[in-house]
Amino acid sequence: MLVTSKELLLDAQKNGYAVGAFNTNNLEITQAIIRAAEAKRAPVLVQISAGALKYAGAEFLPMIVAKAAQLASVPVAIHLDHGPSFESVLQCLRVGFTSIMRDASKLPYEQNVAEVRKVVEVCHALGIPVEAEIGKIGGAEEHVVVSDREATMSDPDECARFVEDAGFDFLAVAIGNAHGFYKGEPQLDFARLEKIRSKVSVPLVLHGASGIPDAQITMAVERGICKINIDTEIRNAFIRTIQKLVAENPDQIDPRKIFGPGIEAMQAIVEQKIEIFKSAGRA
């Protein structure tokens, strides 16, 4: 069933689990996410980035996700991941997104607030929740490229001020997480997360969770993370599976026999994450 993300994340915050937010670029990834959610009876967010919209079509990909959500027996929200502009947000609202992130975190504080407030005003008028970000999360994610030198942790006091000033619904925090695969084992700053949680009432979001050890994910959920983004590990499972099948079956030209196992590999990753996030059986 198609829902907004607000009801999902508020329930996660109340009951001590995190909702998985999984990025899609095409039909096959969408199928893997929905099948995993059904198998685990878990609510999910299917995320679409600006880059994915450009690749698959600004109306076509959301239409695929919306139909899959409508047919699903578990709650599914369609989320704009790292919305780069006010115009991109309007475009997504027109095609049926039920959750929006406006990422203005690379801008100075006052500009970040102004950009987010503008989006909040429009989205809240339509009953659509908004995610915002403060601090700079390292790594590369679509248009977002932040070097290790530029990456900065979210300041707990500034987080509290940001929520008050901008009026959004969910806060993405930088606590040592990064987009893409990590160089070495990541070390999340749990003391910082606890301070943010103590000062901020809205649900907290962890980006760049691909590659973070399971034990750290569990600790993050226990300390108030309510939404966790996964993209890189899903892509990796899909591509590596296809590469292996093509290498072993060079004469195979039926895409169903190549993509089918790829979907299964992605579904396995999503199911595993759902278990770690403690969202299995919450639908």
Secondary structure as UniProt FT lines:
FT   HELIX           5..15
FT   STRAND          19..23
FT   HELIX           27..40
FT   STRAND          44..49
FT   HELIX           50..56
FT   TURN            58..59
FT   HELIX           60..71
FT   STRAND          76..83
FT   HELIX           86..94
FT   TURN            95..96
FT   STRAND          99..102
FT   TURN            105..106
FT   HELIX           109..125
FT   TURN            126..127
FT   STRAND          130..134
FT   STRAND          138..141
FT   TURN            142..143
FT   STRAND          144..146
FT   TURN            148..150
FT   HELIX           156..166
FT   STRAND          170..173
FT   HELIX           190..199
FT   STRAND          204..206
FT   TURN            210..211
FT   HELIX           214..222
FT   TURN            223..224
FT   STRAND          225..230
FT   HELIX           232..248
FT   TURN            250..251
FT   HELIX           255..277
FT   TURN            280..281
//
